[in-house]
Amino acid sequence: MSQEEQRIAIAEACGWKDVAPQIVKNVKHEGDDITVGISSDSGWVPDYLNDLNAMHCAEEMLTDDQWVEYRENIRTVVLCPVRYVSQWCKADIHSTARQRAEAFLRTIGKWKEAK
């Protein structure tokens, strides 16, 4: 998934409506259009892939049952060797916003593998 697709999917999972990238013409360099951000009817969408606070808010959307799967998905993404349901490994706690975003999307069934 592209970063843009990930941010949009997370925003929609968190209840944001009418989520879409904001594209402007790159007039200065007469080049391709560029995306300047992602907005919705409620304003600018957080940068979930680079902001741990934004991912914390997204994680709050998970149910108790989803948390077990989410923890396993984080371990898969960060290659954590601990596989005991009752234990956390250091990588779980120190995972980046980008890793948490991927684990979150895998947990809610929205992750798409790159082609």
VENGIUR-V331788 format. One record per backbone hydrogen bond with DSSP energy under -1.0 kcal/mol. CO is the residue of the C=O (numbers start at 1). NH is the residue of the N-H. If there is no record, write none. Layout:
co->CO nh->NH
co->CO nh->NH
This chain:
co->2 nh->6
co->3 nh->7
co->4 nh->8
co->5 nh->9
co->6 nh->10
co->7 nh->11
co->8 nh->12
co->9 nh->13
co->10 nh->14
co->11 nh->16
co->12 nh->15
co->17 nh->41
co->20 nh->39
co->22 nh->36
co->24 nh->34
co->25 nh->27
co->26 nh->31
co->34 nh->24
co->37 nh->22
co->38 nh->45
co->39 nh->20
co->40 nh->43
co->43 nh->40
co->46 nh->48
co->47 nh->50
co->51 nh->55
co->52 nh->56
co->53 nh->57
co->54 nh->58
co->55 nh->59
co->56 nh->60
co->58 nh->61
co->59 nh->62
co->63 nh->67
co->65 nh->69
co->66 nh->70
co->67 nh->71
co->68 nh->72
co->69 nh->73
co->70 nh->74
co->71 nh->75
co->72 nh->76
co->73 nh->77
co->74 nh->78
co->75 nh->80
co->84 nh->87
co->89 nh->92
co->89 nh->93
co->90 nh->94
co->96 nh->100
co->97 nh->101
co->98 nh->102
co->99 nh->103
co->100 nh->104
co->101 nh->105
co->102 nh->106
co->103 nh->107
co->104 nh->108
co->105 nh->110
co->105 nh->111
